[in-house]
Amino acid sequence: MTPAEFEQRFRALVAAHAQGTGNVGCLACERCERCSDSTFLKDCRNVARSNYCTDCVDSTECSHCTSCTACLACSHCEKCDRCVQSAYLVRCVGMSGSTYCFGCVGLSKKDFHILNEPYERQAYFAKVAELRQKLRI
């Protein structure tokens, strides 16, 4: 096989893959495309080994997430982007190993933060309730 033949066949495979929208090994997924080994997803694309997620894209091993993109092993996150092994995040970007953060960016192993500032647990929940109401989240 010549390099030119390889490139031609490779481009053909990429084009064929881009055309497919089917799900593989999914159970009770609704309006999803290119998802695999997942259950109870709604309106997701390119999601793998995840459960009970809605409107997520390019995420893997997530559970109960909504409107997240490129997240890995996250749980109960909302409107997050590129977060890893985190839970209960809202509107966060690039978080790792964190829980209960709201509007945070780039933190690792942090809990109860709003806009990258630490809060006491009780104060955090009160402030988040206020922010959710004002921001209509």
SULHU-V194708 format. One record per residue. N is the residue number from 1. RES is the residue in one letter. OMEGA is omega in degrees with one decimal (999 if undefined). Layout:
n->N res->RES omega->OMEGA
n->N res->RES omega->OMEGA
//
This chain:
n->1 res->M omega->179.8
n->2 res->T omega->176.0
n->3 res->P omega->179.8
n->4 res->A omega->177.9
n->5 res->E omega->177.8
n->6 res->F omega->-178.8
n->7 res->E omega->179.9
n->8 res->Q omega->179.8
n->9 res->R omega->178.8
n->10 res->F omega->178.7
n->11 res->R omega->178.5
n->12 res->A omega->177.6
n->13 res->L omega->179.0
n->14 res->V omega->179.8
n->15 res->A omega->179.2
n->16 res->A omega->179.1
n->17 res->H omega->-179.4
n->18 res->A omega->-179.8
n->19 res->Q omega->-176.2
n->20 res->G omega->177.9
n->21 res->T omega->-175.4
n->22 res->G omega->176.0
n->23 res->N omega->-179.0
n->24 res->V omega->175.8
n->25 res->G omega->-179.3
n->26 res->C omega->177.9
n->27 res->L omega->175.6
n->28 res->A omega->174.8
n->29 res->C omega->-175.4
n->30 res->E omega->176.5
n->31 res->R omega->-179.6
n->32 res->C omega->177.4
n->33 res->E omega->175.6
n->34 res->R omega->176.9
n->35 res->C omega->-179.8
n->36 res->S omega->173.8
n->37 res->D omega->-175.9
n->38 res->S omega->178.1
n->39 res->T omega->172.8
n->40 res->F omega->174.8
n->41 res->L omega->174.2
n->42 res->K omega->174.4
n->43 res->D omega->-179.8
n->44 res->C omega->176.0
n->45 res->R omega->177.3
n->46 res->N omega->179.1
n->47 res->V omega->-177.4
n->48 res->A omega->175.4
n->49 res->R omega->-177.4
n->50 res->S omega->-177.3
n->51 res->N omega->173.4
n->52 res->Y omega->177.7
n->53 res->C omega->179.2
n->54 res->T omega->174.4
n->55 res->D omega->178.6
n->56 res->C omega->-177.9
n->57 res->V omega->173.2
n->58 res->D omega->-178.4
n->59 res->S omega->-176.8
n->60 res->T omega->176.2
n->61 res->E omega->178.3
n->62 res->C omega->179.6
n->63 res->S omega->176.2
n->64 res->H omega->178.1
n->65 res->C omega->-179.8
n->66 res->T omega->175.3
n->67 res->S omega->178.1
n->68 res->C omega->-179.4
n->69 res->T omega->174.8
n->70 res->A omega->177.7
n->71 res->C omega->-178.6
n->72 res->L omega->175.5
n->73 res->A omega->178.2
n->74 res->C omega->-179.5
n->75 res->S omega->175.9
n->76 res->H omega->178.2
n->77 res->C omega->-179.3
n->78 res->E omega->174.7
n->79 res->K omega->-179.0
n->80 res->C omega->-177.5
n->81 res->D omega->175.4
n->82 res->R omega->177.0
n->83 res->C omega->-175.2
n->84 res->V omega->174.6
n->85 res->Q omega->-178.0
n->86 res->S omega->-179.7
n->87 res->A omega->176.3
n->88 res->Y omega->175.3
n->89 res->L omega->175.6
n->90 res->V omega->178.5
n->91 res->R omega->179.4
n->92 res->C omega->-179.2
n->93 res->V omega->172.8
n->94 res->G omega->-179.4
n->95 res->M omega->179.1
n->96 res->S omega->175.4
n->97 res->G omega->-175.5
n->98 res->S omega->175.9
n->99 res->T omega->176.8
n->100 res->Y omega->175.3
n->101 res->C omega->-176.4
n->102 res->F omega->177.8
n->103 res->G omega->-178.0
n->104 res->C omega->-178.6
n->105 res->V omega->169.3
n->106 res->G omega->179.9
n->107 res->L omega->177.5
n->108 res->S omega->177.6
n->109 res->K omega->178.2
n->110 res->K omega->177.3
n->111 res->D omega->174.8
n->112 res->F omega->177.4
n->113 res->H omega->172.7
n->114 res->I omega->-176.8
n->115 res->L omega->178.0
n->116 res->N omega->177.3
n->117 res->E omega->-179.0
n->118 res->P omega->176.9
n->119 res->Y omega->169.8
n->120 res->E omega->-174.6
n->121 res->R omega->-176.9
n->122 res->Q omega->178.6
n->123 res->A omega->178.7
n->124 res->Y omega->-177.2
n->125 res->F omega->177.5
n->126 res->A omega->-179.3
n->127 res->K omega->178.8
n->128 res->V omega->177.4
n->129 res->A omega->178.0
n->130 res->E omega->-179.9
n->131 res->L omega->178.9
n->132 res->R omega->-179.8
n->133 res->Q omega->-178.2
n->134 res->K omega->-178.5
n->135 res->L omega->-179.1
n->136 res->R omega->178.4
n->137 res->I omega->999
//
